[in-house]
Amino acid sequence: MKAVALTLVLVLNAGAALAQARPSTVTRPCAASQRDVQVHGAIVLGTGGFTYDRFVRDRSFCQFDESLDPAWVPSRDQEACFVGYRCKSQSRWFD
């Protein structure tokens, strides 16, 4: 019985570690969000409230049928901060 309880505790703690909060562009300086995109290459950032998006450094982080779309987000020190790009589908079915 102790082994089952211990296993359950370990599994629940592992799940909590996976549900980490994403950085929010609204509460950070523009340069911090730009740096994160450049360092990681691709990252999900919160953009205010319950909204978020994936931002990339260059096209190598997109699918073969996607192009780059410049991404401007609100930040603590700027209304429109260029953080990098979003991957956008080039398919005519998804416009």
Secondary structure, 3 states (H helix, E strand, C coil): CHHHHHHHHHHHHHHHHHCCCCCECCCCCHHHHHHHHHHHCEEEEEEECCEEEEEECCHHHCCCCEEEEEEEECCCCCCCEEEEEEEEECCHHHC
